[in-house]
Amino acid sequence: MRYLSTRSGHPEADFTDALLNGLAPDGGLYMPETWPVLSPEALGGEYAVTAREVMRAFAGDALPADAIERAVSRLVAGFDAIEVTPLVRLSDRLSLLELHHGPTAAFKDLAMQLAASLTEAALTRSGEQLTLVVATSGDTGAAAVRAFEGMSHVRLVVLHPLDRVSPVQRRQMTTCLADNVLNLGVAGDFDDCQRLVKQLLAHAPLRETGRVSSVNSINWARLAGQIPYYAVATHALRSRGVTAPATYVVPTGNFGDAFAGWAAGRMGVPVGGLVAAVNRNDALARALETGVYARAAAQPTMSVSMDVQAPSNFERLVFEATGRDPERTRAVFETFAREGEVQLDDDLLTRLRAEVGAQSVGEAETAQEMRRTLAETGLIVCPHTAVALAAARRLDTPGPIVALATAHPAKFAEAVRDSTHRDPPPAWVLEGLAGKPERLTRVQPELAAVLSAL
């Protein structure tokens, strides 16, 4: 399997290059040269089997033969649900795919644990040192810290928007005192953090110290690790006698989880439709509605992990919607980077709308959905999951609907209490965080400040 850039179209990398580089040299995102098709066995419902086949298809022979087996074993062992990602029936048509049973109680664990194990295998073989820089709106950073802490070949730098993540999310990052982890609180929003990561990846003096990469969802290995649960959900539906392809409603910030669903469809998983559910940071929804993809300042919400106004993985969907045309893709995103907005031409907009829908859900509706779900099902859900459920209720499409539950409600206890007047159930992986010492470096949203901290 070879990988090409969304901005050049040349298959110049193998899986290890995509894993350890993160971003292509021309600033584009790595994409597989071809889409593999999953075997019937991969759709058989056992998470480990599906994850192994997905990652083997994308890795080819770029890693040692047993590296993927070890990575999948580590992943599954870290989850407290037998099914890894259980599918909970809420009504005749609506189900909830729970992705938060891992070591940091968020869906990011499913891909991050795989990426960390595969990174360790690649670096052990090459003997290289790697600086990983990660922008997070909360869950990605916590998952990265848990996955990479203590690794001898990796220096992990996590940038989060200061005071714009939940206290639990912050403590999951800052209570890690491992020598190879540096937590930076950026006096800005998530888009500032994401911009700084891209600047670090392109900073030549930093690259002279060794490999520099990112394990955000711009990293192909991260995104590939999110594909298996769409296949597993299909089997769970079929085991109930539901054969029609499901529409998946995905709460999204950086659009990685939603694009993983799109990729699953290309690989043979029956996907009836994809809806990206966003909060009032709705650049993606506005782009699909108006044809203008425009940046705005991110607004704080209770669904903090979705407070993103420039979703990086939208570039992957644009690349596919242009017929894999790197020149058109590059033009769109260079214009967006330069001017803060870009007009999508009519043909591209039509193709994008055919691939994915988007729904924006406000704060009041999010809180109302948390109360409604509790009243109707007895379940307490996190605000991100509530955004997906609220968007799902608007759909009039035929067939089953699966909303993704991306985080445990205990990670957002204050928002849950304010909305439902109930305490969320405890999550064992979060116990004891409040009493631990924290380590955090505060920086301004400027490259020079981040480099100084490094």
MARDRENZA-542190 format. One record per residue: residue in three letters; y, x, z of N, C-alpha, C in turn. Coordinates in pm, whole numbers, plus 50000, padded with zeros to 5 digits. Example, Ala and Ser with C-alpha at 12.3 -4.5 7.8 and 13.67 -1.06 7.14 Angstrom:
ALA494315131950780495505123050780496705132050780 SER497755128550708498945136750714500035129050787 
# end
This chain:
MET498815008550000500005000050000501255008950000 ARG502135006349906503405013549897504535003949931 TYR505665009749971506815001850014508045005749933 LEU508834995649900510054997749824511234992349903 SER512424996549862513644992249929514214979949859 THR514784971049938515434959249881516634962949794 ARG517094975549804518294979449729518024989449617 SER516764993949604516455003049493515274998149411 GLY514314991749477513144986549406512094996749374 HIS512255009049423511295019649390510265021149503 PRO508975021049472507935022649575507825037149619 GLU508635041049717508765055149754508105058649887 ALA507565048749958507105051250095505725045250117 ASP504985050850214503775044350260504075037750395 PHE503055032250459503285024750581503865033550692 THR503395045850703503915054750806505405057450785 ASP505805059550660507235061450632508035049250675 ALA507555037250639508255024950675508305023250826 LEU507215026750894507145025551039508105035151108 LEU508115047751067508885057851138510325059051088 ASN510615054450967511995054950918512775042350954 GLY512105030950958512775018550991513595013150876 LEU514665020250843515565016350735515345025750617 ALA515365020350495515205028750376516415038050361 PRO516265049450294517375059150282518625053350217 ASP518475043350130519645037650062520275026250140 GLY519815024050264520365013450347519675000150332 GLY518694999250242517954986850225516824985650325 LEU516114974450318514984971950406513684973950328 TYR512694979450395511394981550331510674968250310 MET510014967450194509174955950160507894961050095 PRO506764954250116505534958550050505644956849899 GLU505064966249825505144965649679504464952949626 THR503364948949690502664936549654502314929149783 TRP502064916149771501664908249887500154907049891 PRO499494912349994498044910750005497694896350039 VAL496464892450009495984878950038494944879950150 LEU495104871850252494194872050365492854865750329 SER491794871050387490444865750364490234853250448 PRO489214845250417488904833550502488634837550646 GLU488064849450669487784853950806489064855450887 ALA490134859650820491404861550890492014848450933 LEU491594837550873492094824350910491144817351006 GLY490224825051065489184819151147489574815951289 GLY490794819351330491274815051460491254825451570 GLU490524836551554490514846751659491674856351635 TYR492564857351733493804864751710493554879251673 ALA492624885751742492374899851716491904902251573 VAL491054893451522490544894851385491694893451285 THR492524883451305493644881251213494614892951217 ALA494974897451337495934908451349495394921151285 ARG494094923851305493514935851242493614935151091 GLU493284923651033493304922850886494724923850832 VAL495654917250897497054917950852497544932350855 MET497344939350965497884952850978497124962750889 ARG495834960850871495094969650779495574967850635 ALA495874955450599496354952850462497674960150436 PHE498534960550537499834966850518499804981950540 ALA498874986750623498835001150653498035008950551 GLY497035002650491496195010050397495545021750467 ASP495595033550404494995045450464496045054850522 ALA497225049550555498325057950603498145062150749 LEU497245055450823497035058650964495555061550987 PRO495215068651095493815070951128493045057851135 ALA491785058251103490985046051087490945037651214 ASP490945044251332490805036651455492145032851519 ALA493265036751457494575034251518494865019351528 ILE494555011851425494834997451427493924990351526 GLU492654994551533491734988551630492264990351772 ARG492725002551805493265005051939494524996751964 ALA495374995951862496624988551877496364973751904 VAL495434967951831495134953651849494484951351985 SER493614960152026492964958752157493984959252270 ARG494944968352259495994969252360496834956452361 LEU497144951352243497934939252233497264927552304 VAL496024924752266495324913052320495124914252471 ALA494874926452519494644928552662495884925452745 GLY497064926152684498294923952758498734909552767 PHE497954900252712498324886052714497434878352812 ASP498044868552881497294861252984496754847952934 ALA496804845452802496204833552744495024837752658 ILE493894830952673492694834552597492974834152448 GLU493724823952404494024822452261495154831752217 VAL495764838852309496934847452288498174838852259 THR498104830252155499234821552121498744807052116 PRO498584800452230498034786852231498964776752164 LEU498364766852100499094756052034498984743552121 VAL500124738852171500164727652264500604715052190 ARG499824704552197500134692052129501134684152210 LEU502274680652150503294672652217503244658052174 SER502884655552048502764641851997501824642251877 ASP501664631051810500764630551696501164640451587 ARG502464642651570502934651551462503444664951511 LEU503914665651634504634677451681503804685651779 SER503734698751751503054708151841503984719751872 LEU503664726551982504454737952028503564750352028 LEU503954760551954503194773051948503774782552052 GLU503034784552160503524792652271503284807452245 LEU504384815052237504314829252201504744838252317 HIS504804832752438505424839852550504454843652661 HIS503194845852627502214848952730501964864052745 GLY502864872352691502684886752695503424893452810 PRO503484906752809503984914452924505464913052954 THR506284908052861507694905452894508044890752876 ALA507044882052859507224867552852508094863252736 ALA507964870152622508704866352501507874869852378 PHE508164863152267507374864952145507474879052090 LYS508514886352127508674899952075507494908952111 ASP506794905852220505654914052262504584914852155 LEU504404903952080503304903451984503424914251878 ALA504634916951832504824927451732505144940851794 MET505874940851907506314953451966505154961652019 GLN504174955052080503014962352131502264969052017 LEU502104962051905501454967951788502254979751735 ALA503564977751719504414988251662504395000751749 ALA504404998951881504405010451970503105018451959 SER501995011551959500705018451949500575025851816 LEU501005019651707500905025951576501875037651564 THR503065036351625504015047351625503445059351700 GLU502845056751815502245067551894501145074551814 ALA500335067051743499265072951663499825081651552 ALA500865076851486501465084451376502115097351426 LEU502825096651539503515108351591502545118451652 THR501475113651713500465122751767499845130951655 ARG499625124551541499045131751428500025141851369 SER501305138251360502285146951295502925156951390 GLY502885154051522503525162851619505035161551625 GLU505595151551559507045149851553507575142851678 GLN508895144251699509615136551799510435125851728 LEU510575114351791511255103051729512275097351826 THR513505095551778514515087951851514545073851795 LEU514225064151879514245050151839515515043551894 VAL516305037451807517505030351851517295015451825 VAL517585007351924517264993151921518484985151963 ALA518894975551880519904965651919519174953351969 THR519664947652078518974936052132519944925552182 SER519574912952161520284901852224519514897352347 GLY518554905352390517854902852515516374905952512 ASP515604898552432514144899752437513614912152366 THR514234916152254513724927852181513794940352268 GLY514904942152337515064954052420514044954452532 ALA513824943052598512854942652707511454946052655 ALA511104940352540509774942952482509644957552441 ALA510714963352385510664977352344510514986652464 VAL511264983952570511164992252690509754991852745 ARG509184980052754507834978852808506804985752719 ALA507004984952588506014990452494506085005552483 PHE507305011352491507485025652461507735034252584 GLU507925028452701508245036652819507135046852846 GLY507575059152873506645069852908506005076952792 MET506265072752668505665079452553506315093152531 SER505495103452519506005117152514506705120452384 HIS506355113552275506935116752145508135107952109 VAL508515098852198509555089052165510685089352267 ARG511935089852216513115087552298513685074052256 LEU513755064652349514155050952319515565048452369 VAL516425043652279517805040352312518015025452283 VAL518355017752386518495003252373519954999352393 LEU520514992352295521894987652303521894972452319 HIS522474967552429522594952952445524054949352472 PRO524474937152433525854932952457526084930452606 LEU526984937652665527224937152808527594922952853 ASP526894918252955527144904953014526834893552918 ARG526084896052811525744885452716524224883752701 VAL523484889052797522054886152807521824880052944 SER520694873452962520444867353093520164878353196 PRO520404875353325520124885453428518694890453425 VAL517734881553399516334885753392516124895153274 GLN516684891653157516554900453040517144914253069 ARG518314914553133518934927453163518044935653255 ARG517554929453361516734936953457515434941753395 GLN514874934153301513654938853234513894952053163 MET515134954353119515454967053053515894977553154 THR516834973953241517524984053322516744988553444 THR515684981353482514874985953595513824996053552 CYS513754998753423512865009453375513575022853396 LEU512985031453476513585044453507512855055953437 ALA512065052853335511345063253262512325072853196 ASP511975085553193512875095853140513145094352992 ASN512275087452920512465086452774513215073852732 VAL513815066552829514515054052798515975055052841 LEU516885051552750518325050952779518815036952747 ASN519355029852847519885016452828521415017052821 LEU521955011752711523405011552690523894997152688 GLY524864993952775525514980952773526794982052691 VAL526834975352577527954976552482528974965452510 ALA530234969252524531304959652550531664952352421 GLY530754943852376530934936552251529834926252239 ASP529544921952115528484912252094527284918852026 PHE526244910751998525044916351938525324922551802 ASP526174916351724526464921851591527094935651601 ASP527884938251707528394951851732527224961351757 CYS526254956951837525084965451867524314968351739 GLN524114958151657523374959851532524104969151437 ARG525424967851431526234976751346526104991251395 LEU526144993351524526035006851579524665012951551 VAL523615004951557522285009951525522245014951381 LYS522795007151288522795011251148523615023951128 GLN524715025451203525505037651194524735049651249 LEU523995047651357523195058451413522105062751316 LEU521495053051250520435056351155520955064551038 ALA522225062751006522815069950893523565082550936 HIS523575085851066524375096951117523625110151097 ALA524085118151003523375130450964523155140151080 PRO524165143151165523915152551276522825147951371 LEU522725134851394521665129851480520315131651413 ARG520255129451285518995130851212518515145351210 GLU519445154651226519055168851228518265172351354 THR518335163851457517595166451581516155161651573 GLY515795154851465514455149551448514505135851385 ARG513365129451372513325116151313514155106351396 VAL514875097551326515625086851391515245073751323 SER514895063851401514465051251342514855039851433 SER514525027651391514775015751470513485007651479 VAL513325000751590512194991751603512684977351617 ASN513894974751567514324960951548513464954751439 SER513684941851412512874935251310513234939751170 ILE514224948651154514394955051024513224964350995 ASN512504968651099511324977151083510164968551033 TRP509584972350920508554964050859507354961850951 ALA506964971951028505814970451116506054959451218 ARG507284958451269507624947851363507444934251298 LEU507944932851178507874919951112506434916451077 ALA505674926251030504264923750996503474918951117 GLY503814923951234503114920151356503374905851398 GLN504334899151334504624885151367503924875351271 ILE503274880551170502594871851073501334865351130 PRO500524872451213499224866651251499294853151318 TYR500314850351400500254837751474500464825551386 TYR501024827151268501074815751176499674812251125 ALA498874822551100497484820151056496664813951168 VAL496844818751291496094813551404496474798951432 ALA497764795651415498204781751434497554772451333 THR497404777251210496734769151107495314765651149 HIS494584775351202493214772651246493204762751362 ALA494144764151454494194754851568494424740551521 LEU495274738751421495504725451367494244720051300 ARG493584728651223492364724251154491274720451252 SER491224727351365490204724051465490434710251524 ARG491634704851508491944691251553491774681051439 GLY491354685851323491204676951209492464675251127 VAL493484683551154494754682851078494654692750963 THR494584687650842494394696350726495674698350644 ALA496664689850661497904691250585498674703550634 PRO499294711150542500064722850584501224718850676 ALA501454726750778502504723750876503854728850829 THR504894721950873506254727050865506554734350995 TYR506994746850985507274754951103508774755251129 VAL509144752051253510554752451294510714764451387 VAL511524774051343511574787051407512964789551465 PRO513084790451599514384794251655514684808651616 THR515844810851558516044824051497517444829451521 GLY517504842651538518764849851545518884859351429 ASN517944868951423517984879151318517104875651198 PHE516474863851199515694858151090514364865351067 GLY513974874351157512704881351138511504872351157 ASP511504864051262510374855351289510204845051177 ALA511304839951126511234830251016510724836950889 PHE511174849250862510694855850741509214859350755 ALA508744862150875507304864450895506514852150855 GLY507044840350883506394828050839506384826750689 TRP507484830650626507534830650479506484840150422 ALA506384852050482505394861950435503974856750455 ALA503744849950567502404844250590502034834650477 GLY502994826750432502734817750321502364825150194 ARG503034836450167502714844450049501324850550058 MET500814852250180499514858550201498384848450207 GLY498674835650183497634825650176497554816150293 VAL498414817750395498434808250505499114795450458 PRO498494783850480499134771350435500404768450516 VAL501554770050453502844767450516503534756550435 GLY503694744950496504284733750425505784734650412 GLY506414742250500507864743950496508314752450612 LEU509504758150600510094766350705511514761450733 VAL511814759550860513164755750900513634765751005 ALA514734772750976515334781751073516264773651162 ALA515954773251291516784765951387517734775851454 VAL519034773551439520034782651495520924774951591 ASN521604782351680522564775951768523924775551699 ARG525004775251774526304774151708526724786951636 ASN525964797651652526134809551569525334806951440 ASP525984800351347525274793551238525574799151100 ALA525774812351091526094818250960525014815050857 LEU523764815250898522674812550805522704798150757 ALA522884788750850522934774550812524124771850721 ARG525274777850751526454775850667526244781650528 ALA525564793050520525324799150390524454790050303 LEU523414784250361522534775550283523204762350248 GLU524154758050330524834745450303525964747150202 THR526774757850219527994759350139527894769750029 GLY526924778850040526834789849945527694801749981 VAL528394801150094529214812350139528564818350263 TYR528154830850250527594838050364528724845950425 ALA529174841550545530374847150605530114851250749 ARG530654862550786530544867650923531624861351010 ALA531264858451133532234853851233531854860251365 ALA532784860151460532474865651592531384857251657 ALA530394863951713529304856751779529824849951905 GLN529434837251922529854829352037528724829052141 PRO529034831152267527984830652370527444816552388 THR526114815552402525444802752424524364804652530 MET523734793652571522634794852666521384800552598 SER521284799252465520174805352390520634819052340 VAL520814828152437521534840752411520864849652308 SER519544848852296518844857652203519094853952057 MET519774842552036520074838051901521574839151869 ASP522314846051953523764847351932524034858351831 VAL523684855451706523744865051596524444858451478 GLN525414865451418526134859951304525914867851175 ALA525094878351182524784885951062523294889451064 PRO522414879651040520964882051051520454891850947 SER519974903350991519594914050898518484910050802 ASN517504902450850516354899450766516644889250656 PHE517824883450656518224874850545518174882750414 GLU518394895950423518344904350303516964904050239 ARG515924903350319514564902850263514354889850185 LEU514854878750237514694866150166515514865950038 VAL516724871450044517554872249923516844880649817 PHE516254891749857515524900349765514424892549693 GLU513664884849768512584876949708513154865849620 ALA514234859349666514804848149591515464852549461 THR515854865249451516404870449325515314874849230 GLY514044872649267512944877949185512754892749206 ARG513064897349331512964911549368513904920049282 ASP515114915449268516134922649191516974930949288 PRO516764944249292517494952449390518984953249363 GLU519404952649237520824953649206521584941449258 ARG521024929549235521674917549285521674917249438 THR520564921549498520484921749643521504931449702 ARG521574943249645522534953249694523964948149681 ALA524274941749571525634936549549526004926249655 VAL525054917349688525334907149789525674913549922 PHE524864922949966525034928050102526074939150112 GLU526344946050006527464955350009528784947750012 THR528864936749938530064928449943530234922450083 PHE529144917550140529194911850275529654922350377 ALA529124934550367529494945050461530964949050445 ARG531434949050320532804953550292533844942850325 GLU533554930350289534554919950297534294909450406 GLY533114909850466532824900150571532314886850520 GLU532274884850390531694872850333531364875150187 VAL530464866750135530074867849996529684853949946 GLN530064850949823529694838349759528344840149690 LEU527374832049728526064832449665526114824449536 ASP525644830249426525724822849300524774810849303 ASP525004801249214524294788449219522794790049205 ASP522354799049116520924801149096520274806649222 LEU520924816549285520384822449407520354812049518 LEU521404804249531521464794149638520354783749621 THR520114779549499519044769849473517694775549513 ARG517464788149480516184794449514516024796349665 LEU517104799949732517044801549877516724788249946 ARG517374777649900517134764549959515704759849936 ALA515094764449828513704760849801512734768049896 GLU513174779149952512294787150037512394783550185 VAL513594780050232513794777850375514944768050396 GLY514844760150501515944751650544516534757250672 ALA517644751650715518274756150839518934744250908 GLN518854744151040519474733951122520224740751236 SER521474736551258522264741751369522274731751482 VAL522024736551604521934727951722522954732751825 GLY523814723851870524854727351965524354727952109 GLU525254731852199524894733652339524494720552406 ALA525254709952382524944697252447523584692052402 GLU523294693352273522004688652222520864697152273 THR521104710152292520074718952349519724714552490 ALA520744712052572520494707652709519804694052711 GLN520244685152623519624671852615518144672952577 GLU517814682252485516424683952443515584689452556 MET516124698352637515374703452752515024692052848 ARG515974682952869515714671452957514704661952893 ARG514844659452765513954650152696512524655452694 THR512354668152664511014673852660510354672952798 LEU511134675752903510594674653039510184660353069 ALA511034650753034510754636753064509534631552987 GLU509404635652862508344630152776507014637352790 THR507054650352822505824658252821505504665052954 GLY506514665853043506324673253166506514688153152 LEU506844692853030507024707053005508484711153023 ILE508704722453088510024728653093510034739752989 VAL511014739352900511094749252793512384757152804 CYS512384769052746513584777352746514584771652644 PRO515864775552653516854769952560516594773052414 HIS515994784652383515684787852243514634778252188 THR513604775652269512574766252229513164752252213 ALA514104748852300514754735852290515544734452160 VAL516164745152114516854744851984515864741251874 ALA514694747451877513674744551776513194730151785 LEU512954725351906512474711651922513524701451877 ALA514784704051908515844695051865515924694551712 ALA515814706251649515834706651503514604699551445 ALA513454701151511512224694951462512324679651464 ARG512994674151564513094659551574513924653551461 ARG514744661651396515574656551287514804655351155 LEU513664661851146512964662851018512284649750982 ASP512354646250855511634634550805510544638350706 THR510154651250709509104655950620507744650550664 PRO506834648050569505494643450607504674655050664 GLY503584651750732502684662050780503064667150918 PRO502244676350970502474681651104503684690851110 ILE504254691751231505384700751256505024709551374 VAL505254722451359505004732051467506324738851502 ALA506774737051625507954744151675507484756351753 LEU508194767451738507804779851805508494780851941 ALA507694783052046508214785252181508284800252203 THR509484805552199509644820052187509794827452319 ALA510084820552428510254827452556509874818352671 HIS509464824352780509144816852901510444811752964 PRO510474799353012511724794053068512234801653190 ALA511354808753260511794816253378512774827553342 LYS512794831653216513734842053174515164836653168 PHE515294823253169516604816853156516744806053263 ALA516454810153387516374800553497517684793053517 GLU518814799853505520104793253528520334782253425 ALA520074785153298520264775053194519304763353214 VAL518074766353256517104755753281517574746753395 ARG518014752853504518464744953619519694736553584 ASP520644742553512521854735253475521534723153387 SER520524724553301520214713953205519264703453260 THR518314707653343517254698353386517274695353535 HIS518064703153613518084702053759516704704653818 ARG515964713053748514644717253794514534732353782 ASP513774738353872513484752653860512354754553760 PRO512434764653675511324767253583510114772253660 PRO508924770453605507744776153669507844791353669 PRO507274798053769507364812653773506524819253665 ALA506944831053624506154839353532505784852053607 TRP504504854553619504064865753703504624879053655 VAL504864880453525505354893253473506804895853512 LEU507494885753565508904887353602509084889053752 GLU508014888153829508134888853974508604902754020 GLY509514902754117509974915254178511094922354106 LEU511564916953992512624923853918513934924553996 ALA514254913954069515564913054134515774923954238 GLY514704928854298514854938854403514814953254356 LYS514644955554228514494969254178515834975654142 PRO515964988854157517204995554115517344995253963 GLU518594994953916518864994453773519555007153727 ARG519355010553601520035022053541520615017653407 LEU521935018553395522645013453278523895021753253 THR524135025253127525355032153088526215022653005 ARG527455020453048528375011552977529155019352873 VAL529245013752752529945020752643530795010752564 GLN531825015752500532625007852409531875006452276 PRO532184996152196531454994052070531915003451959 GLU531835016351985532265026651891531185037251880 LEU530985042351759529945052351736530145064551825 ALA531365069251839531625081251919531185079252064 ALA531405067352119531015064552257529495064752272 VAL528795059052175527345058852182526785072952167 LEU527325080752075526875094452057527115102752182 SER528225100252249528515107452372527475104152479 ALA527105091552489526085087552586524735093752554 LEU524435094652425523205101052384523185115852418 
# end
